Amino acid sequence: MTNTDTGGIRFERDDHIARVTLDRPDRHNALEAADVDRMVSLLGDVESDETIRVLLLTGAGDHTFCSGASLDQMRTGQMSGELFDTMTDRLATLRVPTVCALNGNVYGGGAELALCCDFRIGVEGMRMSVPAARLGVCYPIGGLTRYVRRLGPGTANRILLAAEDMDGAELFRIGFLTELTTRDALHAAVQSRVDRLAELAPLAVQGMKQIMRAIADGSTDALDVDGIVERCTTSDDLREGINAWKERREPRFEGR
């Protein structure tokens, strides 16, 4: 396992799994401009490392996953919605599947950060609020588009325009959360999810993620879908998967 700590971001790598922890629990894991730059750099490293198969994102402490951008830096102009978008856009388009472990409440831009992930696992008793309309903030188009496409216009209206406060049960009901569990069971639920993703055929998982994202964005015309499918069809992983199925054993995928 490798570990690096910089400012409010902690990065760990364990075999095929990368883990990013937002590490300012005394400030509800709020993100400063330097943290955004650090996150964008780390996501670039994950993107280019073909041995990484899953990214796990979580927060330090047991109260808040993330409260979004630092309000102090928003006031001084060091942080902006456009800068925050550079991070969320990078996370949303990451090559590997992403899992967000919401270890507590989530506010503001922290909700969008979680929404960028493919899987979101929350805890009973958590709450979410996006107070942009109460603060006078208008989110940039990237974040607004993400809410509308992933949750639908009606739910986006509730979260953004009406600034509703929602609990974990409601977040699961509207589809914001993929899974809702007890706080004591969070670690096991997250570990089960990331382990499962890491053991599946990476070319197939990443290829389908790329194609499904293009379908959601309406951009399949700009994507070589046939090439992605062909790469999987001619891969060693496909042969290994079929052989393992016939031999009734677990496959050993190499990503080629």
Wavefront OBJ file of the C-alpha trace (Angstrom):
o trace
v 0.000 0.000 0.000
v 1.195 3.520 -0.822
v 0.079 6.655 1.039
v 0.485 10.379 0.383
v -0.943 13.288 2.373
v -1.119 16.836 1.031
v -3.158 19.581 2.706
v -6.760 18.475 2.934
v -6.433 15.430 0.660
v -5.137 11.978 1.594
v -4.347 9.450 -1.131
v -3.822 5.701 -0.670
v -3.207 2.944 -3.161
v -3.746 -0.737 -2.427
v -3.236 -3.029 -5.417
v -5.988 -2.176 -7.961
v -7.866 0.183 -5.636
v -7.130 3.899 -5.211
v -8.612 5.754 -2.242
v -9.002 9.521 -1.850
v -10.006 10.881 1.560
v -11.094 14.474 2.117
v -9.191 15.264 5.288
v -10.374 18.411 7.042
v -12.936 16.983 9.485
v -12.692 20.055 11.756
v -14.036 22.115 8.829
v -16.520 19.524 7.566
v -14.031 18.475 4.871
v -14.482 21.733 2.970
v -12.308 22.002 -0.128
v -9.879 24.862 -0.738
v -8.482 25.890 -4.100
v -5.251 23.984 -3.417
v -7.311 20.859 -2.658
v -9.094 21.169 -5.998
v -5.745 21.399 -7.799
v -4.472 18.404 -5.840
v -7.597 16.393 -6.618
v -7.405 17.155 -10.348
v -3.759 16.042 -10.336
v -4.554 12.816 -8.473
v -7.426 12.000 -10.812
v -5.062 12.489 -13.741
v -2.650 10.017 -12.153
v -5.459 7.486 -11.653
v -6.595 7.959 -15.256
v -3.127 7.236 -16.649
v -2.387 4.241 -14.390
v -3.973 1.274 -16.148
v -3.367 -0.992 -13.162
v -5.942 0.956 -11.114
v -9.440 -0.460 -11.545
v -11.531 1.379 -8.918
v -11.467 4.755 -7.164
v -12.977 5.127 -3.695
v -13.808 8.636 -2.455
v -14.725 9.349 1.171
v -14.355 11.889 3.961
v -12.472 11.843 7.250
v -14.358 11.766 10.537
v -17.824 10.488 11.308
v -19.953 13.610 10.879
v -19.592 15.103 7.381
v -18.554 13.693 4.013
v -17.981 17.104 2.458
v -19.413 20.618 2.790
v -18.250 21.646 -0.679
v -16.085 24.632 -1.498
v -14.571 26.753 1.271
v -16.921 29.694 1.839
v -14.021 31.789 3.129
v -12.214 31.295 -0.173
v -15.424 31.926 -2.121
v -15.627 35.329 -0.417
v -12.002 36.201 -1.225
v -12.269 34.979 -4.815
v -9.665 32.234 -4.388
v -12.380 29.650 -5.037
v -15.070 29.775 -7.708
v -17.712 27.552 -9.205
v -15.712 27.357 -12.415
v -12.630 26.120 -10.540
v -14.722 23.581 -8.630
v -16.087 22.376 -11.988
v -12.586 21.421 -13.161
v -12.557 18.807 -10.398
v -16.117 17.524 -10.726
v -15.875 17.268 -14.519
v -12.640 15.287 -14.180
v -14.164 12.921 -11.632
v -17.356 12.399 -13.639
v -15.399 11.366 -16.747
v -12.832 9.163 -15.015
v -11.955 5.951 -16.861
v -12.453 3.641 -13.870
v -15.647 3.092 -11.845
v -15.923 5.336 -8.806
v -17.490 4.663 -5.413
v -18.377 7.413 -2.943
v -18.632 6.434 0.722
v -20.712 9.152 2.368
v -19.571 8.807 5.952
v -21.937 11.554 7.135
v -23.821 14.654 6.088
v -23.193 16.342 2.760
v -23.659 19.968 1.816
v -23.341 22.235 -1.211
v -20.675 21.243 -3.686
v -20.034 18.083 -1.695
v -23.337 16.744 -3.035
v -22.217 17.336 -6.606
v -18.864 15.701 -5.862
v -20.723 12.586 -4.717
v -23.072 12.770 -7.707
v -20.064 12.524 -10.035
v -19.379 9.010 -8.735
v -20.913 5.858 -10.209
v -21.948 4.423 -6.826
v -22.914 6.347 -3.672
v -23.239 4.529 -0.359
v -24.678 6.538 2.519
v -25.449 6.002 6.185
v -28.760 6.097 8.027
v -29.268 9.401 9.779
v -27.259 11.430 7.265
v -28.675 14.604 5.758
v -28.057 16.540 2.557
v -28.629 20.198 1.783
v -27.509 22.303 -1.179
v -28.008 25.906 0.011
v -26.903 27.687 -3.176
v -30.216 29.542 -3.489
v -30.027 30.612 0.175
v -26.523 31.989 -0.354
v -27.144 33.686 -3.695
v -24.924 31.270 -5.640
v -25.809 30.185 -9.179
v -24.010 26.973 -10.085
v -22.193 26.776 -13.448
v -23.729 24.763 -16.260
v -21.621 21.650 -15.604
v -23.083 21.016 -12.181
v -26.637 21.924 -13.173
v -26.469 19.600 -16.174
v -25.275 16.773 -13.970
v -28.171 17.144 -11.523
v -30.796 17.274 -14.274
v -29.395 14.322 -16.249
v -28.690 12.041 -13.317
v -31.659 12.790 -11.067
v -34.231 14.358 -13.417
v -35.588 17.924 -13.556
v -38.128 17.462 -10.762
v -35.609 16.203 -8.228
v -33.044 18.781 -9.360
v -35.640 21.493 -8.687
v -36.178 20.221 -5.157
v -32.464 20.086 -4.375
v -31.294 23.262 -6.110
v -34.191 25.692 -6.506
v -36.078 24.863 -3.306
v -32.905 24.023 -1.312
v -34.701 21.138 0.423
v -33.043 19.345 3.315
v -33.248 15.568 2.743
v -32.444 12.610 4.968
v -30.795 9.353 3.971
v -34.048 7.501 3.344
v -35.267 10.183 0.944
v -31.885 10.341 -0.791
v -32.099 6.612 -1.406
v -35.683 6.888 -2.620
v -34.877 9.579 -5.223
v -31.841 7.683 -6.488
v -29.139 9.959 -5.135
v -27.865 7.092 -3.005
v -27.163 3.719 -4.585
v -27.222 2.058 -1.190
v -28.168 3.059 2.367
v -26.662 1.238 5.320
v -25.990 1.656 9.017
v -22.901 3.534 10.113
v -21.441 0.371 11.622
v -21.920 -1.507 8.340
v -20.588 1.244 6.039
v -17.022 -0.010 5.823
v -18.076 -3.570 4.982
v -20.601 -2.382 2.379
v -18.043 -0.123 0.690
v -15.312 -2.737 0.781
v -17.627 -5.319 -0.759
v -18.492 -2.933 -3.592
v -14.925 -1.891 -4.437
v -13.610 -5.454 -4.166
v -16.303 -6.663 -6.540
v -15.548 -3.942 -9.074
v -11.816 -4.607 -8.837
v -12.201 -8.317 -9.589
v -14.367 -7.900 -12.703
v -12.967 -7.617 -16.233
v -11.531 -4.070 -16.362
v -11.768 -3.607 -20.136
v -15.458 -4.527 -20.100
v -16.271 -2.451 -17.010
v -14.442 0.634 -18.263
v -15.732 0.217 -21.818
v -19.359 -0.038 -20.719
v -18.936 2.932 -18.383
v -17.609 5.028 -21.259
v -20.434 4.021 -23.590
v -23.171 4.524 -20.980
v -21.816 7.972 -20.154
v -21.953 8.873 -23.852
v -25.538 7.577 -24.061
v -26.534 9.754 -21.082
v -24.779 12.777 -22.585
v -26.140 12.166 -26.084
v -22.597 12.019 -27.452
v -22.346 8.472 -28.841
v -21.727 9.835 -32.353
v -18.363 11.160 -31.159
v -17.352 7.830 -29.595
v -15.849 4.795 -31.298
v -18.326 2.395 -29.738
v -17.519 -0.413 -32.179
v -13.829 -0.068 -31.362
v -14.483 -0.327 -27.632
v -16.641 -3.426 -28.090
v -14.100 -5.001 -30.467
v -11.269 -4.464 -27.985
v -13.206 -6.472 -25.398
v -14.253 -9.133 -27.927
v -10.636 -9.834 -28.925
v -9.168 -9.557 -25.418
v -7.393 -12.176 -23.345
v -9.835 -11.245 -20.572
v -12.800 -12.520 -22.587
v -11.082 -15.842 -23.181
v -10.169 -16.042 -19.501
v -13.734 -15.231 -18.467
v -15.221 -17.925 -20.695
v -12.647 -20.520 -19.591
v -13.222 -19.706 -15.923
v -16.985 -20.007 -16.414
v -16.601 -23.429 -18.023
v -14.147 -24.573 -15.360
v -16.322 -23.222 -12.545
v -13.569 -21.110 -11.025
v -13.015 -17.428 -10.366
v -11.483 -15.614 -13.366
v -8.122 -13.851 -13.149
v -8.376 -10.771 -15.342
v -5.277 -8.897 -16.482
v -6.883 -6.039 -18.382
v -5.631 -7.014 -21.808
l 1 2 3 4 5 6 7 8 9 10 11 12 13 14 15 16 17 18 19 20 21 22 23 24 25 26 27 28 29 30 31 32 33 34 35 36 37 38 39 40 41 42 43 44 45 46 47 48 49 50 51 52 53 54 55 56 57 58 59 60 61 62 63 64 65 66 67 68 69 70 71 72 73 74 75 76 77 78 79 80 81 82 83 84 85 86 87 88 89 90 91 92 93 94 95 96 97 98 99 100 101 102 103 104 105 106 107 108 109 110 111 112 113 114 115 116 117 118 119 120 121 122 123 124 125 126 127 128 129 130 131 132 133 134 135 136 137 138 139 140 141 142 143 144 145 146 147 148 149 150 151 152 153 154 155 156 157 158 159 160 161 162 163 164 165 166 167 168 169 170 171 172 173 174 175 176 177 178 179 180 181 182 183 184 185 186 187 188 189 190 191 192 193 194 195 196 197 198 199 200 201 202 203 204 205 206 207 208 209 210 211 212 213 214 215 216 217 218 219 220 221 222 223 224 225 226 227 228 229 230 231 232 233 234 235 236 237 238 239 240 241 242 243 244 245 246 247 248 249 250 251 252 253 254 255 256
